[in-house]
Amino acid sequence: KSIVIHRIIPTIVVFGAISVGWLMSQDNPVGVFFATLFPVLAGKLPSTIFGHGLAFNLKNTKTIPVPDDMTPQPRPNKELFIKLAGGNKMPQNGLGMCCRYAAYDDVLVRRNVLWYLLLGGRLIDTADLYLNHKAIGLGIQDAIERGIPRSEIFVTTKLWPTSYGYNSTLDAVPRFLEELGLEYIDLVLMHFPYALSPMNNDCTRNGVSNKDCRIETWKALTELTNQGVMRNVGVSNFLTKHLKDITELDGYNSKKVAPISVNQINFNPWIDEYLVESYEFCMKNKISVTAYGSLGGVLQHSEMKTVETLQSLSDKYGRSTSQILLRWAMQKNIAVIAGTGNPSHMKENLGISSFQLSKQDMAVIDELRNDESARKLFSYKGFPLDQD
């Protein structure tokens, strides 16, 4: 007991203090935290501390090297697209580059992107927060060199709230362009409605309200769109009240105020009512929706496979439970961005456009919201979104 009190506890406290100090010294402390956490949870050495491409991390990885002689494969059979408010088309099925250890190692990220594009996928979703712009850009260049036109590739990234504010946004987004090595970005999203404490930005430092900060940031994004830096702008994790701050501006859906092309939200059969309301508002106001957490979230993916209703539908259609859930979302006119570094899983995910769920089975999945035996497996509530 004495050893615990006098040695172990003080050591933990000191280590914690050093870790917090190290994180806060980073340009993107939240991003570095997640880029450190996910590899550790997977039993890997985080690149934030040990560097990229470590033999230990590459050993037994599912994101194997892409064969030198591999050429682009046909795009998905019956591939689906969503028409955005600005008039552009976005593939409805994409690859999310977040929240798994392979999304934070530059070597694996580069492989991951090249695999996906060569297998026929065309939508890549990332964010400034994920710290992988440069590796994604290299993967895209690799794909272009193998014959995939840049015009077919749709790249989404996101602006983190620490870069909100008119001037900060004008500075940040061109940096994304440079990091990705692209001439333009297809879609840039505001990652969150406001800066969570203790995050700061130009708005919090100058006493600007969350609402006015969103408007300032949107004006800057509109200007950058008019300049051709990106072709579409949107938001992520916005509730109806946050969306209205923009849609109710004078001149909305014009050169003065760009329309909201996309709202990316947590979406699966178990989401809370406030997210359902956001989805319904988007559908009524020509705002496309992209879903993250389509399979229940990072911690619930394996548990999702145990839901009896999904197992039954899996057997009926001869598809995996993951394919069933992704197809359910797509038939609700939602884009999906399931994350995987496994080429076999990529092929599986890209195959969901080749089958369709019946109206009756869509309704069965809808009813899972009221199935407590299933819902209890999905306790993730997402970020707190109750602020204005």
C-alpha positions in Angstrom: 0.0 0.0 0.0 2.8 2.4 0.9 4.5 1.7 -2.5 1.3 2.5 -4.3 0.8 5.8 -2.5 4.4 7.0 -2.6 5.6 5.7 -5.9 3.0 4.5 -8.4 0.4 7.2 -7.9 3.0 10.1 -8.2 4.5 8.4 -11.3 1.0 8.2 -12.9 0.4 11.9 -12.1 3.7 13.0 -13.4 3.3 10.9 -16.6 -0.2 12.4 -17.1 1.0 15.9 -16.6 3.9 15.4 -19.1 1.4 13.8 -21.6 -1.0 16.7 -21.3 1.8 19.2 -21.7 3.1 17.4 -24.8 -0.3 17.3 -26.4 -1.0 21.0 -25.7 2.3 21.9 -27.3 1.2 20.4 -30.6 -0.3 22.5 -33.4 -3.4 20.2 -33.5 -3.6 18.6 -30.0 -7.0 17.0 -30.5 -5.8 15.4 -33.7 -2.6 14.2 -32.1 -4.6 12.7 -29.3 -6.7 10.6 -31.6 -3.7 9.7 -33.8 -2.1 8.4 -30.7 -5.1 6.7 -29.1 -6.4 4.6 -32.0 -3.0 2.9 -32.7 -2.6 2.2 -29.0 -6.0 0.6 -28.8 -5.1 -1.6 -31.7 -1.8 -2.7 -30.1 0.3 -0.6 -32.5 3.0 2.0 -31.9 1.6 5.5 -32.6 3.3 7.4 -35.4 2.9 10.6 -33.4 5.6 9.3 -31.1 7.6 6.6 -33.0 7.2 7.8 -36.6 5.5 6.3 -39.7 6.1 3.0 -41.5 7.5 1.0 -38.5 8.1 -2.6 -39.3 6.2 -3.6 -36.2 3.1 -1.7 -37.4 3.3 -3.0 -40.9 3.7 -6.6 -39.8 0.4 -8.6 -40.2 -1.5 -5.6 -41.5 -4.4 -6.1 -43.8 -3.4 -3.0 -45.7 -0.8 -4.9 -47.7 1.4 -3.3 -50.4 -0.4 -2.7 -53.7 1.1 -4.9 -56.5 3.2 -2.9 -58.9 1.4 -4.3 -61.9 -2.1 -3.7 -60.6 -4.2 -1.5 -62.9 -7.6 0.2 -62.3 -10.5 -2.2 -61.9 -14.0 -1.4 -63.2 -16.1 1.0 -61.1 -18.9 -0.6 -59.1 -21.8 -2.1 -61.0 -24.8 0.2 -60.9 -22.8 2.8 -59.1 -24.9 5.4 -57.3 -24.4 9.2 -57.0 -25.9 12.0 -55.1 -26.5 15.4 -56.8 -25.3 18.2 -54.5 -26.9 21.6 -54.1 -24.2 23.2 -56.2 -25.0 21.0 -59.1 -22.0 18.6 -58.8 -22.3 14.8 -58.4 -20.8 12.9 -55.4 -20.3 9.1 -55.3 -22.7 7.7 -52.7 -20.3 5.1 -51.5 -16.9 6.2 -50.1 -13.9 5.5 -47.9 -13.6 7.1 -44.5 -10.0 7.8 -43.4 -10.5 8.1 -39.7 -10.6 6.3 -36.4 -8.5 3.2 -37.0 -4.8 2.8 -36.7 -4.2 2.4 -40.4 -5.6 5.9 -40.9 -2.8 7.5 -39.0 0.3 5.9 -40.5 1.4 7.6 -43.7 2.6 4.4 -45.3 -0.7 2.6 -44.6 -2.8 5.6 -45.6 -1.1 5.9 -48.9 -1.6 2.2 -49.6 -5.2 2.4 -48.4 -6.1 5.2 -50.8 -4.4 3.6 -53.7 -6.1 0.2 -53.1 -9.5 1.8 -52.8 -9.2 3.9 -56.0 -7.8 1.0 -58.0 -10.6 -1.3 -56.8 -13.1 1.2 -58.3 -14.0 3.5 -55.4 -13.9 7.2 -56.0 -14.9 9.1 -52.8 -12.2 9.7 -50.1 -13.3 11.4 -46.9 -10.8 12.9 -44.5 -10.3 16.0 -42.3 -7.6 18.3 -41.0 -8.1 16.7 -37.6 -7.0 13.3 -39.0 -3.5 14.6 -39.8 -3.3 12.5 -43.0 -3.7 15.0 -45.9 -0.2 14.5 -47.3 -0.4 10.7 -47.3 -3.8 10.8 -48.9 -2.6 13.2 -51.6 0.3 10.8 -52.4 -2.1 7.9 -52.7 -4.2 9.9 -55.1 -1.2 10.8 -57.2 -0.2 7.2 -57.3 -3.7 6.3 -58.6 -3.5 9.1 -61.2 -0.2 7.8 -62.4 -1.8 4.4 -62.9 -4.5 5.8 -65.1 -7.3 7.1 -62.9 -8.4 10.7 -63.9 -8.4 13.3 -61.2 -11.8 14.4 -62.4 -13.3 11.0 -61.3 -12.0 11.3 -57.7 -14.1 13.1 -55.1 -12.1 14.4 -52.1 -13.9 15.6 -48.9 -12.0 17.2 -46.0 -13.1 19.2 -43.0 -12.2 22.4 -41.2 -11.7 21.9 -37.4 -13.3 24.6 -35.1 -9.8 25.9 -34.0 -9.6 27.3 -37.6 -13.1 28.9 -37.5 -13.5 32.7 -38.1 -13.3 34.6 -41.3 -9.5 35.2 -41.5 -8.5 31.8 -40.1 -10.6 30.0 -42.6 -9.1 31.9 -45.5 -5.7 30.8 -44.2 -6.5 27.2 -43.4 -8.3 25.9 -46.5 -5.5 26.8 -48.9 -3.1 24.9 -46.6 -5.3 21.8 -47.1 -4.9 22.2 -50.8 -1.1 22.3 -50.5 -1.0 19.4 -48.2 -3.2 17.2 -50.5 -1.2 18.3 -53.5 -4.4 19.0 -55.5 -5.5 21.8 -57.7 -8.9 21.9 -56.0 -10.9 20.1 -53.3 -14.3 18.7 -54.1 -15.9 19.4 -50.8 -14.9 21.2 -47.6 -17.0 20.8 -44.4 -17.2 22.7 -41.2 -16.4 19.7 -38.9 -18.5 20.8 -35.9 -21.0 23.6 -35.1 -18.7 25.3 -32.5 -15.4 25.0 -30.6 -15.8 22.8 -27.5 -14.1 24.0 -24.4 -11.1 24.3 -23.9 -10.6 24.8 -27.7 -10.1 28.4 -28.8 -10.3 30.2 -32.2 -10.5 33.7 -33.4 -14.2 33.8 -32.5 -13.8 32.7 -28.8 -10.8 35.1 -28.4 -12.8 38.0 -29.7 -16.0 37.3 -27.9 -17.9 36.3 -31.1 -21.0 34.1 -30.5 -21.1 30.6 -31.9 -23.8 31.6 -34.3 -21.9 34.6 -35.6 -18.8 32.5 -35.8 -20.5 29.9 -38.0 -21.7 32.8 -40.3 -18.2 34.4 -40.5 -16.7 31.0 -41.3 -19.3 30.3 -43.9 -18.7 33.6 -45.6 -15.1 32.8 -45.9 -15.9 29.3 -47.3 -18.2 30.9 -49.9 -15.4 33.2 -51.0 -13.0 30.3 -51.3 -15.6 28.4 -53.4 -16.0 31.4 -55.7 -12.2 31.4 -56.1 -12.2 27.8 -57.1 -10.2 26.5 -54.1 -13.1 24.0 -53.6 -16.2 23.2 -55.6 -18.7 22.5 -52.8 -19.0 23.4 -49.1 -20.9 21.8 -46.3 -21.1 21.0 -42.6 -20.8 18.1 -40.2 -22.6 17.3 -36.9 -25.0 20.2 -37.4 -28.4 20.1 -35.9 -31.5 21.8 -37.5 -30.9 25.0 -35.5 -27.3 25.2 -36.6 -28.3 24.6 -40.3 -30.9 27.4 -40.1 -28.2 29.9 -39.2 -26.9 29.5 -42.7 -30.0 28.6 -44.7 -31.9 31.7 -43.4 -29.1 34.2 -44.4 -30.0 36.7 -47.1 -28.7 35.6 -50.4 -28.6 31.9 -49.5 -27.8 29.6 -52.4 -26.0 32.2 -54.5 -22.5 33.6 -55.1 -23.1 35.7 -52.0 -23.9 32.7 -49.7 -23.1 29.3 -50.9 -25.6 26.5 -50.4 -25.0 23.7 -47.9 -24.1 20.8 -50.1 -23.7 18.2 -47.3 -24.3 17.6 -43.6 -22.2 14.7 -42.4 -23.7 13.2 -39.3 -23.7 10.0 -37.2 -26.4 7.9 -38.8 -27.6 4.3 -38.2 -30.9 2.7 -37.0 -30.1 3.6 -33.4 -29.4 7.3 -33.6 -31.2 9.8 -31.3 -34.2 11.8 -32.3 -32.3 15.0 -32.7 -30.2 13.4 -35.5 -33.4 12.1 -37.2 -34.7 15.6 -37.2 -31.5 17.0 -38.7 -31.7 14.3 -41.4 -35.3 15.1 -42.2 -34.6 18.9 -42.4 -31.8 18.2 -44.8 -34.0 16.1 -47.0 -36.6 18.8 -47.2 -34.1 21.5 -47.9 -32.0 19.9 -50.6 -29.0 19.3 -48.3 -27.4 15.9 -49.0 -26.4 13.7 -46.0 -23.3 11.7 -45.5 -23.3 9.1 -42.7 -20.5 8.2 -40.4 -21.0 5.5 -37.8 -23.1 3.6 -40.3 -22.2 0.3 -38.6 -22.9 1.5 -35.1 -19.6 3.2 -34.4 -16.0 2.2 -33.7 -16.7 0.3 -30.5 -19.9 -1.4 -31.6 -18.9 -2.8 -35.0 -18.5 -6.4 -33.8 -21.6 -6.3 -31.7 -23.7 -5.2 -34.6 -23.2 -8.6 -36.2 -25.1 -10.2 -33.3 -28.4 -8.3 -33.9 -30.8 -11.1 -34.8 -32.8 -9.0 -37.4 -29.6 -8.1 -39.3 -28.4 -11.7 -39.2 -31.8 -12.8 -40.7 -31.6 -10.2 -43.5 -27.9 -11.2 -44.1 -29.0 -14.8 -44.7 -31.9 -13.7 -46.9 -29.9 -11.6 -49.2 -26.6 -13.5 -49.0 -24.8 -10.4 -47.9 -22.9 -9.4 -44.8 -24.6 -7.5 -42.0 -22.3 -4.6 -42.8 -23.6 -4.6 -46.4 -27.2 -4.7 -45.2 -26.7 -1.6 -43.0 -24.8 0.4 -45.6 -27.4 -0.4 -48.3 -30.2 0.6 -45.9 -28.6 4.0 -45.5 -28.0 4.4 -49.2 -31.7 3.7 -49.9 -32.5 6.6 -47.6 -30.5 8.8 -50.1 -27.5 8.9 -47.7 -23.8 8.7 -48.7 -21.8 6.2 -46.7 -18.0 6.3 -45.9 -17.2 3.0 -44.2 -13.6 2.9 -43.1 -11.4 -0.1 -43.8 -7.8 -0.8 -44.8 -8.6 -4.3 -45.9 -8.9 -4.7 -49.7 -11.3 -7.6 -49.3 -13.6 -5.4 -47.2 -13.3 -2.6 -49.7 -14.5 -4.9 -52.5 -17.4 -6.0 -50.2 -18.4 -2.4 -49.4 -18.2 -1.4 -53.1 -20.6 -4.2 -54.0 -23.6 -2.8 -52.1 -24.9 -0.9 -55.2 -25.6 -4.2 -56.9 -28.5 -5.3 -54.7 -31.6 -3.6 -53.2 -33.6 -4.1 -50.0 -37.3 -4.4 -50.3 -39.6 -1.8 -48.8 -40.7 -4.3 -46.2 -37.1 -5.0 -45.1 -36.3 -1.3 -45.1 -39.1 -0.9 -42.6 -37.9 -3.8 -40.5 -34.5 -2.1 -40.1 -36.2 1.2 -39.4 -38.0 -0.5 -36.5 -34.7 -1.4 -34.9 -34.9 2.0 -33.3 -37.5 0.6 -31.0 -35.8 -2.7 -30.4 -34.3 -2.4 -26.9 -32.4 -5.7 -27.2 -30.6 -4.3 -30.2 -30.4 -0.6 -29.2 -28.6 -1.4 -25.9 -25.6 -2.5 -28.0 -25.3 1.0 -29.4 -25.0 3.3 -26.5 -22.8 5.8 -28.2 -24.5 9.2 -28.1 -22.0 11.2 -30.1 -20.7 14.6 -29.2 -22.8 17.0 -27.0 -24.7 19.1 -29.5 -27.0 21.1 -27.2 -25.2 24.5 -27.5 -26.5 27.2 -29.8 
